[in-house]
Amino acid sequence: MLRVAEQEFTLLLNEKNELEMVAYDKIMNVANESKEVIAFTFERNKDLYAVYWHISGDKQLELPVNSADLTLMESLGQEIQPKANGTSTVLPVGNRRYIKTNKLSKDALIEAFRNARIMD
Protein backbone atom coordinates (compact mmCIF):
# COMPACT_ATOMS: atom_id res chain seq x y z
CA MET A 1 0.00 0.00 0.00
CA LEU A 2 2.78 2.42 0.85
CA ARG A 3 4.24 2.22 -2.63
CA VAL A 4 1.56 4.57 -3.98
CA ALA A 5 3.34 7.91 -3.56
CA GLU A 6 0.23 10.03 -4.19
CA GLN A 7 -1.81 8.35 -1.44
CA GLU A 8 -1.62 9.40 2.21
CA PHE A 9 -2.01 6.89 5.03
CA THR A 10 -2.60 7.02 8.75
CA LEU A 11 -2.22 4.53 11.56
CA LEU A 12 -5.32 4.17 13.71
CA LEU A 13 -5.57 2.65 17.15
CA ASN A 14 -8.75 0.66 16.62
CA GLU A 15 -11.41 -0.55 19.05
CA LYS A 16 -9.28 -3.60 19.97
CA ASN A 17 -6.24 -1.41 20.76
CA GLU A 18 -4.53 -2.71 17.63
CA LEU A 19 -2.81 -0.60 15.00
CA GLU A 20 -4.63 -0.40 11.70
CA MET A 21 -3.34 1.36 8.60
CA VAL A 22 -5.86 3.05 6.30
CA ALA A 23 -5.59 5.23 3.24
CA TYR A 24 -7.08 8.66 3.73
CA ASP A 25 -7.79 11.74 1.63
CA LYS A 26 -7.40 15.33 2.75
CA ILE A 27 -10.49 17.53 2.66
CA MET A 28 -9.43 20.75 1.01
CA ASN A 29 -10.86 24.16 1.97
CA VAL A 30 -12.44 23.17 5.29
CA ALA A 31 -14.70 25.86 6.79
CA ASN A 32 -14.67 28.12 3.75
CA GLU A 33 -10.90 27.91 3.22
CA SER A 34 -9.90 28.36 6.86
CA LYS A 35 -6.42 27.13 7.71
CA GLU A 36 -7.45 26.37 11.32
CA VAL A 37 -9.08 22.95 10.85
CA ILE A 38 -7.50 19.93 9.18
CA ALA A 39 -9.72 17.03 8.05
CA PHE A 40 -9.37 13.76 6.16
CA THR A 41 -11.83 11.08 5.02
CA PHE A 42 -11.27 7.34 5.00
CA GLU A 43 -13.26 4.13 4.75
CA ARG A 44 -13.16 1.12 7.03
CA ASN A 45 -15.59 -1.72 7.73
CA LYS A 46 -17.96 -0.41 5.02
CA ASP A 47 -18.42 2.92 6.83
CA LEU A 48 -17.20 6.38 5.88
CA TYR A 49 -15.15 8.29 8.44
CA ALA A 50 -13.67 11.73 8.84
CA VAL A 51 -10.86 12.57 11.22
CA TYR A 52 -10.43 16.25 12.08
CA TRP A 53 -8.64 18.60 14.47
CA HIS A 54 -7.89 22.25 15.11
CA ILE A 55 -4.28 23.31 14.60
CA SER A 56 -3.91 25.42 17.74
CA GLY A 57 -6.88 25.56 20.06
CA ASP A 58 -10.23 24.36 21.25
CA LYS A 59 -13.16 25.70 19.30
CA GLN A 60 -16.40 24.38 17.86
CA LEU A 61 -17.27 23.52 14.29
CA GLU A 62 -20.82 23.88 13.02
CA LEU A 63 -21.26 21.21 10.36
CA PRO A 64 -24.35 21.56 8.14
CA VAL A 65 -25.39 17.95 8.71
CA ASN A 66 -28.17 16.50 10.85
CA SER A 67 -26.68 14.97 14.02
CA ALA A 68 -28.70 11.77 13.40
CA ASP A 69 -26.62 11.16 10.26
CA LEU A 70 -23.30 10.75 12.07
CA THR A 71 -21.57 9.29 15.09
CA LEU A 72 -19.01 11.46 16.87
CA MET A 73 -16.10 9.70 18.58
CA GLU A 74 -13.30 10.85 20.87
CA SER A 75 -11.37 7.82 19.64
CA LEU A 76 -12.49 4.85 17.57
CA GLY A 77 -15.24 3.07 19.49
CA GLN A 78 -15.55 5.82 22.15
CA GLU A 79 -18.72 7.68 21.20
CA ILE A 80 -19.54 11.15 22.49
CA GLN A 81 -22.73 13.12 21.96
CA PRO A 82 -22.60 16.00 19.47
CA LYS A 83 -24.74 19.09 19.95
CA ALA A 84 -27.68 19.38 17.56
CA ASN A 85 -28.36 22.88 16.25
CA GLY A 86 -31.46 22.58 14.09
CA THR A 87 -30.35 20.94 10.86
CA SER A 88 -26.67 21.40 11.79
CA THR A 89 -24.37 19.66 14.25
CA VAL A 90 -21.90 21.46 16.50
CA LEU A 91 -18.70 19.46 16.99
CA PRO A 92 -15.86 20.08 19.41
CA VAL A 93 -12.69 20.80 17.48
CA GLY A 94 -9.32 20.84 19.17
CA ASN A 95 -7.92 17.39 19.70
CA ARG A 96 -8.24 14.75 17.00
CA ARG A 97 -11.76 13.34 16.80
CA TYR A 98 -13.63 11.06 14.43
CA ILE A 99 -16.98 11.06 12.66
CA LYS A 100 -18.50 7.85 11.33
CA THR A 101 -21.41 7.73 8.92
CA ASN A 102 -23.15 5.27 6.66
CA LYS A 103 -25.88 7.78 5.73
CA LEU A 104 -23.80 10.38 3.90
CA SER A 105 -21.83 9.97 0.70
CA LYS A 106 -18.18 10.93 0.64
CA ASP A 107 -19.02 13.94 -1.52
CA ALA A 108 -21.74 15.07 0.91
CA LEU A 109 -19.39 14.74 3.91
CA ILE A 110 -16.64 16.68 2.12
CA GLU A 111 -19.12 19.39 1.14
CA ALA A 112 -20.32 19.65 4.74
CA PHE A 113 -16.75 20.21 5.96
CA ARG A 114 -16.17 22.81 3.24
CA ASN A 115 -19.33 24.67 4.29
CA ALA A 116 -18.71 24.33 8.04
CA ARG A 117 -18.35 27.33 10.29
CA ILE A 118 -15.75 27.71 13.04
CA MET A 119 -17.22 29.02 16.29
CA ASP A 120 -15.31 30.36 19.30
Residue pairs with C-beta under 8 A, 6 or more apart in sequence:
1 7
1 9
1 21
1 23
2 9
7 23
8 23
8 24
8 25
8 26
8 40
9 21
9 22
9 23
9 24
10 21
10 22
10 24
10 40
10 42
10 51
11 19
11 20
11 21
12 19
12 20
12 21
12 22
12 44
12 76
13 19
13 20
13 75
13 76
14 20
14 76
14 77
15 76
15 77
20 44
22 42
22 43
22 44
23 42
24 40
24 41
24 42
24 51
25 40
25 41
25 42
26 38
26 39
26 40
27 39
27 40
27 41
27 50
27 110
27 113
27 114
28 114
29 114
30 37
30 38
30 39
30 52
30 113
30 114
30 116
31 37
31 61
31 113
31 114
31 116
31 117
31 118
32 114
32 115
32 116
32 117
34 118
35 55
36 54
36 55
36 56
36 59
36 118
37 52
37 53
37 54
37 55
37 61
37 93
37 113
37 116
37 118
38 52
38 53
38 55
39 50
39 51
39 52
39 113
40 50
40 51
40 52
41 48
41 49
41 50
41 106
41 109
41 110
42 48
42 49
42 50
42 51
43 49
46 102
47 100
47 101
47 102
48 100
48 101
48 102
48 104
48 105
48 106
48 109
49 98
49 99
49 100
49 101
50 98
50 99
50 109
50 113
51 96
51 97
51 98
51 99
52 61
52 91
52 93
52 96
52 97
52 99
52 113
53 93
53 94
53 95
53 96
53 97
54 93
54 94
57 94
58 92
58 93
58 94
58 95
59 93
59 94
59 118
59 119
59 120
60 90
60 91
60 92
60 93
60 118
60 119
60 120
61 90
61 91
61 92
61 93
61 116
61 117
61 118
61 119
62 85
62 88
62 89
62 90
62 91
62 116
62 117
62 118
62 119
63 88
63 89
63 90
63 91
63 112
63 113
63 116
64 87
64 88
64 112
64 115
64 116
65 88
65 89
65 104
65 108
65 109
65 112
66 84
66 87
66 88
66 89
67 82
67 83
67 84
67 89
68 103
69 101
69 103
69 104
70 82
70 89
70 99
70 100
70 101
70 103
70 104
71 79
71 99
71 100
71 101
72 79
72 80
72 81
72 82
72 89
72 91
72 97
72 98
72 99
73 79
73 80
73 97
73 98
73 99
73 100
74 80
74 95
74 97
74 98
75 98
76 98
80 92
80 97
82 89
82 90
82 91
83 89
83 90
83 91
84 90
90 119
91 97
91 99
93 118
99 109
101 109
104 112
